Amino acid sequence: MKPPPIPENETKRQRALNETGLLNSDHEARFDRITRIARQLFSVPIALVSLIDQGRQLFTSCQGLDASEIPRNLSFCGHAILTSSPLVVENALEDARFADNPLVVGPPDIRFYAGVPLHTSSGYRIGTFCLIDTQPRTLSSEQIDMLEDLATTVEALIHADETSQTSCSALESELVASRDQMASIIDNMPGVTYRCLPDKHWTMLYISGQVDRVSGYPADELIGNKSICYADLIHSDDAPVLEKAVAKAMADNTEWHLEYRIQHRDGTWRWVEERGKCVHDDARYPAILEGFIVDVTRERNTVSQLNKHHDALVLLNDIAFSSHVTLDEKINHALTIARHYLKMDVAILSQIEGDVYTVRWIEAVVGTSINAHQTFALGHTWCQHIFSGNASQQRELFIANAERGEFKSHPCYQKNPLGAYAGIVIEIEGDAFGTLNFAASKARVEYYDDSEKLFIRLLARWLSDILASSLHNERLSKLTAQLPGVTYQFRRFLDGRITFPFSSPQIEALYGLTPLEAADDATPAFARVHPDDLEALSASIEHSANTLAYWQATYRVRSQDKGYRWIMGQAKPERLIDGSTLWHGFLHDIHEQEQARLALENNEARLRGLFEFSPIGIALNDFTTGQFIDLNDALIAPTGYTRDEFVSLSYWDLIPKEYQPEEEQALLNLKAMGRYGPIEKEYIRKDGSRYPVRLQGMLSQERDGQQVIWSLIEDITERRKLDKMKDQFISTVSHELRTPLTSIKGSLGLLKGGAVGTLPEKAQTLINTAERNAERLALLINDLLDIEKLVAGKMPMNLSVQRLAPLLNEAVEAMHGYSEQHQVPIQMSDALPTVLSNVDGPRLIQALNNLLSNAIKFSPIGRAVELCVTPYDSTIEISVRDHGPGIDPEFRDHLFQRFSQADGSDTRKLPGTGLGLAISQEICQQMGGEVGYRDAAGGGANFYILLPRNYQ
């Protein structure tokens, strides 16, 4: 082991260390904060701030090592201060300087050391900031930089100490210079400053001149016990207390502080307050008492009066926060306490109506002849004085001795002779209710002091408040009795008690408690709460009490019939002065609403299930942006997208550009009619391929005003295949049937016209039947071809903006013969509205004729078919109404499907192909409109065509 060498500038270095004052200071908490940080930052067991003193290494901050110093010759830090660079020993066992050091081979088993020298402001290295570990380790350059930064922080604190030491020396000189000034200030202070010996005489070595004001003796007569010793001035009852207090303070090396009495030169006693401490800084005396004495006689008298005030306020507090519930209990309790406090015989709270004085509440000594509800003439009572003369200005009267002055001759004294009286008016809402009176048979020795008057005034104010509150509660009870729920106050005390101080009568129906029972104890109300709801209800009340947050809860309460009903409660809490919490709130029965809400949740869950498991795609899109808001799996499945990918798409990302016109038209329909479709087009899959879909939807508005589109999107790939096969079949059958059917019709016409001569009547009947069936078959083939062209989009539509009235007239004219045949007239207004629409005229007439022919076909003979036109802002409605049997509700969903007929049997009475409505629907949709149905008022069917309206 190599002991650390002594630096060449050791003498100057040691002087610089001494001047810092660090060697005389206790453990440094400010350095501890830095060493704790270093210990955590570098994950080492030991971090130190050390000072290299003569023969020792002193730890001014030590984390992880139970020592305050070690010999300098064993120190690592003694080596570290030899240079200004950090000293890092990665493994002490491998370093010749430290390998056999007792601190290495024994506790604390140092293996690693890293120390940075600490410099004074003059540059002397006086110690180190170092880290120690019991395991070998290395430090990175960044870690060494951090260690140096922490050492720089310690150095900054040391430099601050040096500056402080220099300032202290200068201050000492200034203190000496100001000592004389201080003596002058002391002489002018209002109290007495002294220095004395702790002997039995309290021999004064110094006492300021103010002692003359307190004791009547000048200072020079007390100093050295020249004329009188201070101990002789102290009251004999207080002297032992003072001696004991001083002895204890000297033993504990603390200050004493007490009040005692001293006798003035004039013989009176003065109260003084003394603070003092024993000091040991005088070479002549081992102990000297120094202190300060202040005359507190005036304050003592004031405190006495304040104590009386305090007693009065304590009683008032007891009255105000008593546990009594009813008004009678509260007032009787208050009168009892007040009568005993004032030492009176009778306490009365009266009510005065006109000239009648009524004793409403009374508390009196045994044997008093006055009772509650007893009445007197106001002029025969002592209260009459309050309402007359100067007393009316203050509305109060205090008589300590009624036998003196004008009171003895007053009629009230003749009727009710008293020795003393006190009374004050009780006001409610600005009007006199009555008086608070106190009376005694004997006169008082002393007049009423300020505390007693204050007590009576405050008590009167409290009584006014509770009477007003009772009146308000009475009014409120009448009002709240008309409410559908319970208006209440709920109070929770610090000891856990709970009550309803106020509750409307409905609480009995809810909790089975009368308002009076609830005001006494609210616990039975909680016994009726459903066990599953009780914990959550209690937690919500606890949270509201702790945070004073608005309370609201929904829970179940057992009703009289043993069933549970849902209740909603809400209340605003406030903290009362006694620490209890008071809620003001309302409880009401929401059983039906809650049942409806739960049913709605169940329905929503069912609808969500239908939404998710529907085989048809369902989507919710923002009307403005086209962004997807919600969708189900059936919509995603054919696309190849994941849900997250699909949701990030806009509606327009799925639509090929060539469908842009149809989309724009659908948007126009949404704006005009609130719905669109059904339309068929294609969607683009993730891989770029396309598949056919059938869409229809409606415009809806959310609660926040956002407009959204609900859409049904059906993948019709398989249906398209089936439709293609069906269309091919229909086309083949239609063309294969049309040629022979034309020949058959021609042959039947020739036969019917007599080309082969006159036919027998029976043969003629068969020819007629065959001709009708051929016509029907030809009509079916034509309808099949029309619907095929419409669905395929191959039927030309020549749209133009034109007036509808001529087209309607033409349609009616075309149906004239058919209507005469069935004896069903078509009724239309003579003056149709002049409205325009963008339509294909012949096709619109075709659609109308289908509706008119159906109406005529199903109308009873003689009842007219009504054709009406109703214009709206953006649409035009053309309705066809008949007086037939109407449409069976079970068939309405199939009205516009191809080949659909209400009577689909082979024996149906009325002919038809089942394609007319489907053709009309396709025609109107291709003109931007639609065909719909509703029941006619008074019976019958009402079909309508809805078309976009144009204004030019």
Helices and strands as residue ranges (DSSP letters): H 10-20, G 22-24, H 29-42, E 46-53, E 56-63, E 69-71, G 72-74, H 77-80, E 87-89, G 92-94, H 102-105, E 112-119, E 125-133, H 141-187, E 192-196, E 204-207, H 211-215, H 219-222, G 230-233, H 239-252, E 256-263, E 269-279, E 288-295, H 297-320, H 327-342, E 346-353, E 356-364, E 375-377, G 378-380, G 382-385, H 391-394, E 396-399, G 405-409, H 411-415, E 420-428, E 431-440, H 450-480, E 486-492, E 498-503, H 507-511, H 515-520, H 523-527, H 531-547, E 551-558, E 564-575, E 581-589, H 591-613, E 617-622, E 628-631, H 633-636, G 637-639, H 643-647, G 651-654, G 657-659, H 660-673, E 675-684, E 690-701, E 707-715, H 717-752, H 761-792, E 800-803, H 804-814, H 816-821, E 826-828, E 836-839, H 841-858, E 865-871, E 875-881, G 889-894, H 916-926, E 930-935, E 941-948
